[in-house]
Amino acid sequence: MNSSRQIEIFDSTLRDGAQGEGISFSVHDKLQILKALDRIGVAYVEAGNPGSNPKDLEFFSRAAELELEHCRLAAFGSTRRRDIAVEDDVNVQSLLQAETPVVVIFGKSWDFHVTDIIRTSLEENLAMIRDTIAFFVSKGKEVLFDAEHFFDGFSHNREYAIQSLEAAVQGGANTLVLCETNGGALPRQVYDAVKTVVEQFPDQVIGIHTHNDSGMAEASSILAVEAGANHVQGTFVGFGERCGNANLSTLIPGIELKLGLRCLPERSLATLTSTARCIAEIANIRIPHGMPYVGKSAFAHKGGMHIDGISKNTSSFEHIAPESVGNERRFLMSEVAGRSMILKRIQAVSPELTKGSKETKMIIRKLKELEMEGYQFEGAESSFELVIRKHLGKYKPFFELDHFKIIGEQPSSVKEMSSSALIKIRVDGTEEITAAEGDGPVNALDRALRKALEVFYPVLSEISLTDYKVRVLDSKEASAARVRVLIESTDGVNMWTTVGVSTDIIQASWIALVDSIEYRLMQDQER
């Protein structure tokens, strides 16, 4: 690790990320994300535009009461409007009301935007940049200048794009952030422009802010750092306007592990995966399984040759150690994994068992029977672990089902509540009867079961279903077809998947649902 050069991480999840389609943060959500970002140790958190809505003003008021250990809170806003004194601009005044130590001012660096979008003169735009930044510097603020559309401006009118940065420096800006706003530049274009700016402004901190419209956001940001940028902006899970922003969950380990530069406090990188999953949970989105570093499949191995190689030397098919970013290695159960893979899963429960033992042969035989029925454990390792435990006598059910009854109503009199479920369970001889409504029979059954079990196991209140998939296995049987149901669950930190198969979709869902709950309770019991 080259400690002589520190890279500042600037997170815009709460501002740029909030502009992503389907993202809507409450004030409470934003405060929880701010705490998570502070724990992992990013340098700056940009939390919104106080001039745009009352919710952001409330957030800044409540955030001021927090004792942040690592990050500095930033408010975001534009330069003053054309032909108006900076102190008379309403948006400028709202930035002051946020009372943050850092203010981010965005201004135009592309002459086309100056003349055709905000429709002012090139000279007035430079004055707007200079005046606004000088105003906030005079108020004791640390000011970052976001040079909007910088790379387009640099391509079309390099001289004017540089002049916009000079105006910011004249105003007293601490950091010049080069924004690749349209997301269309290639990484080499970004590298060349950043290198030019770094050479022209040797005493300034130069930052990079990229969008992912052409799939180049992270690559462009890495090349910007190699060109001399010491400040990197993005959103923690990559969501944002249009195709999203540079993904900090990818960039942070890339900078630290690949470039050898420090950007987080020591040992914070090991919490990267849990932080990403926490933020995704609050944002109510799923992290794609294939997302680098933090995705569920980032270190998953399926092919027999790959598994054999990893077993001998992990570097044969892994570019980093998964634990360095808080993730874990997974070996997937499949027809290409081989018996050695099955044995490894069995030995994770009972290390003393061998390939030729009676118990191992019994489990392999049961696995084949289940696969004939339509079970597939490649994406449902949690259910397979329960199969192993049941056949080794290392499983005790956490509850007994007496019965459940589901009632559907069409058309529904209550919007989005088309079904209700009544369930009776028994835990250590104590009975519990509960009813719940839901959006469909499976949702109603899920709610009723959790409601009943939370009386005995309060930890279940932390669990939620994040994905539900149904696959018809023998479509020729029409409505009598066998179906496979996969349920993905999370407690906000860990994720696990379970499977159920039946000709009755409710029964298949019940099997997967019970496995999901019992797997989590089993993990808690062992801890």
Helices and strands as residue ranges (DSSP letters): E 2-6, E 8-11, G 17-19, H 27-40, E 44-46, H 54-63, E 72-78, G 86-88, H 90-97, E 102-108, H 111-112, I 113-117, H 122-138, E 142-148, H 150-156, H 158-171, E 175-180, H 187-200, E 205-210, H 217-226, E 231-234, H 248-253, I 254-258, E 261-262, G 268-271, H 272-283, E 300-301, H 304-312, G 314-316, G 322-325, E 330-331, H 339-349, H 358-373, H 381-391, E 400-408, E 419-427, E 430-438, H 441-453, G 458-462, E 464-472, G 475-480, E 483-490, E 495-502, H 505-526
